[in-house]
């Protein structure tokens, strides 16, 4: 087996390489776009074939290299199905296993809390915990549908139940530390050791941390596997075509699950509601899509930054006022509708078929 821990100094991010020494199949966990040349050189030097690019979550502090690795090497991108990364090749679910060759297996452990879609990867005697469990700390829970109670449960019920000597490799460290283990974190992590769930929630509520510097750029980009705006629509089109023609195995369809929890309205009903007034229309697409055409008087609020920008939108301060969301085809708006519901908005509607259906009508 081959295992390497890499570090990006600019964002304090750890990236992990795991490879099967026989088949030469490899995986990168949480690659950073500015390190793409390092990865390519390393893979070529060891004669490795990158099979997967795995993400522990949609990052807010750096842009992933997964889209670039897919373009250059054909590696499949994999992100939790709860992250809303529409162009990822694999929508990851809890318990899923990624295989390298005939001997190496990497198991997914759902660890939501830092973000709703945060996951960890268990391989042999080590766990790549992303931002869920850090050395002497844990990820913040104040954006991307984060939840302190969920994070406490994820760590105490799933990570802390691993064997004591399981090595903990985090997504970041800001003090020059590279590795810990489960017993060390369970017994001495200042945010978790000896803390009740309520005490932990209180600690997380009062962190009052500044927003990551790259959050407005990184989150939208990472929901498209790090692709820039000019590449995103092409990636969406290719994925939609693939899903229409290729049977996807047993991976649950996140969008269909979400649509069961929100209210969709067709184009005729949307037109009626807009004509009647007293409804806020929100376009959750990307800037290039909005610039190419949008509904009259629609607010521009991309889904990738919705949670961070919404508090500054005057028209959305009243959470009881009806909101109609739309995107290109109805998928992103459904996910955004669920986010608004979680934020306490009482009447949220998603336009079925999106802007494409509107134009055809």
Phi and psi in degrees as a GROMACS rama.xvg file:
@    title "Ramachandran Plot"
@    xaxis  label "Phi"
@    yaxis  label "Psi"
@TYPE xy
-127.628  131.182  UNK-2
-139.179  129.386  UNK-3
-137.52  140.331  UNK-4
-110.092  121.746  UNK-5
-113.203  154.976  UNK-6
-134.192  130.395  UNK-7
-101.551  109.998  UNK-8
-65.2714  -33.648  UNK-9
-65.1319  -34.0096  UNK-10
-118.753  5.26543  UNK-11
57.7536  35.627  UNK-12
-102.877  135.028  UNK-13
-95.4748  136.012  UNK-14
-120.055  144.245  UNK-15
-123.05  133.457  UNK-16
-107.043  126.959  UNK-17
-125.719  133.469  UNK-18
-144.497  149.159  UNK-19
-88.7422  120.327  UNK-20
-70.0779  -16.3212  UNK-21
-88.4525  -56.3341  UNK-22
-79.61  -19.6764  UNK-23
71.001  11.5391  UNK-24
-75.3065  140.123  UNK-25
-136.379  162.239  UNK-26
-137.052  144.177  UNK-27
-113.86  134.989  UNK-28
-109.929  123.55  UNK-29
57.933  55.862  UNK-30
-72.6997  150.189  UNK-31
-109.863  134.942  UNK-32
-61.6832  -32.9323  UNK-33
-72.6617  -9.02673  UNK-34
-104.483  14.0669  UNK-35
-57.0952  -41.1569  UNK-36
-65.994  -35.2157  UNK-37
-62.5704  -44.1345  UNK-38
-64.6307  -44.9233  UNK-39
-62.5151  -42.1843  UNK-40
-65.926  -41.8055  UNK-41
-64.5425  -44.4036  UNK-42
-64.4917  -41.702  UNK-43
-66.5749  -41.1635  UNK-44
-60.457  -40.9671  UNK-45
-93.6536  6.40896  UNK-46
56.2912  44.9762  UNK-47
-100.65  147.25  UNK-48
-107.952  115.01  UNK-49
-75.0352  116.628  UNK-50
-93.1816  -41.3232  UNK-51
-135.048  150.446  UNK-52
-120.925  110.554  UNK-53
-104.696  140.971  UNK-54
-117.322  135.909  UNK-55
-77.3625  -20.1018  UNK-56
-177.519  177.581  UNK-57
-81.1507  112.598  UNK-58
-78.74  149.227  UNK-59
-110.296  -5.06927  UNK-60
-116.756  -4.57783  UNK-61
-158.433  164.295  UNK-62
-101.14  131.648  UNK-63
-69.5759  155.771  UNK-64
-98.281  6.36289  UNK-65
-62.4258  -40.0567  UNK-66
-64.2864  -40.4448  UNK-67
-65.4185  -39.4322  UNK-68
-67.0852  -33.7942  UNK-69
-66.2018  -43.8133  UNK-70
-64.5283  -42.4811  UNK-71
-84.9954  -32.7219  UNK-72
-122.97  -9.57044  UNK-73
79.1198  13.1979  UNK-74
-68.0273  141.626  UNK-75
-79.0304  135.232  UNK-76
-90.4191  144.112  UNK-77
-139.825  123.882  UNK-78
-138.062  148.925  UNK-79
-53.0665  140.874  UNK-80
-64.0261  -15.7046  UNK-81
-92.9168  4.93091  UNK-82
-92.4656  -16.4037  UNK-83
72.5352  26.6433  UNK-84
-85.9707  89.8248  UNK-85
-65.3952  -28.6887  UNK-86
-94.7833  3.54877  UNK-87
-66.9671  142.573  UNK-88
-69.3092  -33.8279  UNK-89
-125.817  124.289  UNK-90
-92.4257  102.972  UNK-91
-76.7895  142.573  UNK-92
-127.15  159.87  UNK-93
-57.5822  133.955  UNK-94
87.0038  -7.57912  UNK-95
-63.1722  147.244  UNK-96
-121.186  131.42  UNK-97
-105.195  129.267  UNK-98
-108.389  139.15  UNK-99
-120.263  117.156  UNK-100
62.1309  -147.226  UNK-101
-104.543  0.0300132  UNK-102
-126.277  -21.1015  UNK-103
-103.063  130.64  UNK-104
-130.325  135.406  UNK-105
-118.507  118.681  UNK-106
-101.272  139.064  UNK-107
-86.6798  132.167  UNK-108
-119.596  116.757  UNK-109
-68.2574  123.403  UNK-110
-132.609  61.5632  UNK-111
-66.6485  156.876  UNK-112
144.579  -55.1351  UNK-113
-61.2738  -49.5696  UNK-114
-133.691  165.291  UNK-115
-62.8374  -28.5103  UNK-116
-105.476  17.6769  UNK-117
-66.4647  137.762  UNK-118
-136.269  162.008  UNK-119
-121.958  159.812  UNK-120
-121.259  122.789  UNK-121
-101.967  121.202  UNK-122
-135.482  121.432  UNK-123
51.4612  -117.593  UNK-124
-103.16  22.1642  UNK-125
-141.241  149.31  UNK-126
-122.811  127.73  UNK-127
-91.152  103.053  UNK-128
-93.8185  3.1647  UNK-129
56.8886  -134.591  UNK-130
-98.3519  4.38751  UNK-131
-68.9303  -56.174  UNK-132
-119.614  118.947  UNK-133
-105.257  171.812  UNK-134
-76.1876  113.637  UNK-135
69.623  24.1981  UNK-136
-172.795  -158.801  UNK-137
-163.073  168.664  UNK-138
-71.9366  151.353  UNK-139
-68.063  164.952  UNK-140
-131.996  22.889  UNK-141
-104.813  17.7117  UNK-142
-154.996  173.116  UNK-143
50.5259  47.9919  UNK-144
57.2194  31.6077  UNK-145
-66.2586  157.419  UNK-146
-152.299  118.617  UNK-147
-64.2139  -40.6226  UNK-148
-63.4189  -41.2336  UNK-149
-63.6936  -39.0823  UNK-150
-65.9559  -42.0249  UNK-151
-58.9756  -45.219  UNK-152
-64.0457  -41.9163  UNK-153
-60.5865  -44.916  UNK-154
-72.7034  -48.267  UNK-155
-75.168  -32.7481  UNK-156
-94.8311  -20.2496  UNK-157
-119.23  -47.27  UNK-158
-81.8842  -44.5478  UNK-159
-71.5672  -8.00188  UNK-160
-92.3907  -2.33756  UNK-161
-69.7056  161.246  UNK-162
-54.1381  145.598  UNK-163
-52.9668  -38.7347  UNK-164
-88.9956  9.38028  UNK-165
-63.0446  126.744  UNK-166
-76.085  137.696  UNK-167
-107.033  115.089  UNK-168
-110.611  108.278  UNK-169
-83.7571  170.954  UNK-170
-78.798  -24.2032  UNK-171
-148.295  158.225  UNK-172
-155.6  139.419  UNK-173
-110.832  9.44688  UNK-174
-128.942  20.3758  UNK-175
78.1886  16.623  UNK-176
-95.33  143.036  UNK-177
-111.309  -32.1272  UNK-178
-155.277  150.21  UNK-179
-135.681  -164.352  UNK-180
-145.445  172.079  UNK-181
-63.2958  -45.7885  UNK-182
-65.2731  -35.1124  UNK-183
-62.0172  -45.9105  UNK-184
-73.111  -37.1335  UNK-185
-67.152  -31.8349  UNK-186
-99.2726  -17.4446  UNK-187
-134.538  -4.45799  UNK-188
-62.3201  117.9  UNK-189
-63.5815  -22.3312  UNK-190
-86.5721  -16.6071  UNK-191
-124.383  -36.3158  UNK-192
-61.5689  120.724  UNK-193
71.6829  7.63244  UNK-194
-95.0702  137.749  UNK-195
-75.987  168.079  UNK-196
-59.4035  -43.216  UNK-197
-65.3207  -40.732  UNK-198
-64.4136  -39.9523  UNK-199
-64.0159  -45.0769  UNK-200
-59.4689  -40.2264  UNK-201
-63.1577  -43.0568  UNK-202
-60.3941  -47.3184  UNK-203
-68.1349  -33.6714  UNK-204
-65.6724  -29.3208  UNK-205
-104.946  19.8539  UNK-206
-70.0129  -40.0354  UNK-207
51.6117  53.1085  UNK-208
-85.9647  148.141  UNK-209
-69.8969  155.146  UNK-210
-68.6142  144.902  UNK-211
-55.659  142.081  UNK-212
-61.3801  -33.9449  UNK-213
-98.5077  10.7185  UNK-214
-59.1256  -41.5747  UNK-215
-71.1423  -24.3529  UNK-216
-90.2936  -41.618  UNK-217
-72.8833  -47.1331  UNK-218
-60.9057  -50.9293  UNK-219
-60.2315  -41.8141  UNK-220
-63.6878  -41.3143  UNK-221
-72.1309  -22.8586  UNK-222
-72.096  -9.45162  UNK-223
-117.99  30.1943  UNK-224
59.1279  29.8436  UNK-225
85.6753  4.16632  UNK-226
-73.9982  149.245  UNK-227
-80.9153  172.714  UNK-228
-59.495  -36.2675  UNK-229
-67.1101  -23.5237  UNK-230
-95.5319  -16.4287  UNK-231
-67.9002  -46.6436  UNK-232
-63.6786  -38.0241  UNK-233
-62.4114  -40.1235  UNK-234
-65.3846  -40.3932  UNK-235
-61.9905  -46.6591  UNK-236
-60.6541  -43.1006  UNK-237
-64.7702  -39.826  UNK-238
-68.1515  -41.8828  UNK-239
-63.2458  -38.7631  UNK-240
-65.2169  -42.3926  UNK-241
-61.3421  -43.9937  UNK-242
-67.728  -26.3234  UNK-243
-79.2101  -22.7195  UNK-244
-115.21  -16.1638  UNK-245
-120.193  131.515  UNK-246
-72.9636  123.255  UNK-247
-90.2023  130.935  UNK-248
-56.0478  -128.405  UNK-249
-94.9942  12.2148  UNK-250
-67.9089  121.409  UNK-251
-59.8224  146.147  UNK-252
-86.7588  107.166  UNK-253
-57.2788  -46.8804  UNK-254
-61.1152  -43.7036  UNK-255
-63.5297  -36.3761  UNK-256
-63.5433  -45.0159  UNK-257
-65.496  -40.0255  UNK-258
-62.8837  -21.9204  UNK-259
-75.2923  -13.4764  UNK-260
-107.284  -4.7058  UNK-261
-124.198  175.619  UNK-262
-107.799  122.291  UNK-263
-102.456  145.9  UNK-264
-128.401  145.828  UNK-265
-79.9878  -178.709  UNK-266
-65.2006  -41.7176  UNK-267
-62.3348  -43.625  UNK-268
-66.4821  -38.2562  UNK-269
-60.6615  -45.7445  UNK-270
-60.7554  -40.5837  UNK-271
-62.8582  -46.6749  UNK-272
-63.7721  -40.3223  UNK-273
-66.3497  -40.4508  UNK-274
-65.1034  -35.4317  UNK-275
-73.3137  -20.4448  UNK-276
78.4151  -169.699  UNK-277
58.6202  34.8685  UNK-278
-143.574  140.316  UNK-279
-94.7122  123.084  UNK-280
-99.0301  127.576  UNK-281
-125.828  127.202  UNK-282
-95.4526  116.894  UNK-283
-103.243  16.0514  UNK-284
-78.9668  -176.344  UNK-285
-83.7833  165.864  UNK-286
-58.6488  -41.3855  UNK-287
-65.4652  -35.9121  UNK-288
-68.4643  -42.8798  UNK-289
-63.1632  -42.0619  UNK-290
-65.1093  -28.9808  UNK-291
-76.8324  -12.4587  UNK-292
152.83  137.661  UNK-293
-155.867  168.725  UNK-294
-70.6898  147.222  UNK-295
-58.6343  134.244  UNK-296
66.7042  14.0622  UNK-297
-75.246  134.09  UNK-298
-73.7738  140.509  UNK-299
-96.5348  112.765  UNK-300
-146.65  84.8201  UNK-301
-53.9313  140.968  UNK-302
-58.3121  -33.4999  UNK-303
-62.8638  -25.1336  UNK-304
-120.658  16.5147  UNK-305
-56.4683  -49.6999  UNK-306
-64.3449  -27.534  UNK-307
-88.5344  -28.4081  UNK-308
-96.0841  -20.4972  UNK-309
-61.8815  -33.0978  UNK-310
-65.6891  -21.3793  UNK-311
-93.5894  -0.46437  UNK-312
-93.3173  108.249  UNK-313
-55.9055  -41.3649  UNK-314
-65.4653  -13.4858  UNK-315
-113.223  15.8808  UNK-316
-73.7574  -28.9587  UNK-317
-88.3807  105.343  UNK-318
-75.2041  -4.99162  UNK-319
-93.7111  -10.5397  UNK-320
-78.2409  135.428  UNK-321
-60.2026  141.795  UNK-322
-127.594  131.89  UNK-323
-114.101  119.173  UNK-324
-105.171  143.82  UNK-325
-144.742  154.897  UNK-326
-134.834  -148.577  UNK-327
-77.3193  -46.2233  UNK-328
-128.196  -5.23183  UNK-329
108.753  -5.39528  UNK-330
-83.8785  -51.2467  UNK-331
-62.1366  -36.9706  UNK-332
-67.673  -31.828  UNK-333
-65.8952  -43.7732  UNK-334
-65.0999  -39.1364  UNK-335
-66.638  -36.595  UNK-336
-61.7174  -41.5806  UNK-337
-63.3786  -39.3198  UNK-338
-62.3546  -43.3061  UNK-339
-64.3066  -40.2322  UNK-340
-59.221  -43.4394  UNK-341
-64.4339  -26.5105  UNK-342
-84.7286  -2.00486  UNK-343
103.336  6.46924  UNK-344
-74.8372  133.072  UNK-345
-90.9452  -26.8028  UNK-346
-131.121  93.032  UNK-347
-120.3  128.503  UNK-348
-122.76  146.164  UNK-349
-117.036  132.368  UNK-350
-79.3676  112.384  UNK-351
-63.8441  132.033  UNK-352
86.7843  -18.543  UNK-353
63.2309  -159.193  UNK-354
-64.7139  -31.0926  UNK-355
-63.1064  -43.4765  UNK-356
-66.9834  -36.7376  UNK-357
-60.8656  -45.5581  UNK-358
-63.8889  -41.6446  UNK-359
-65.4845  -33.0728  UNK-360
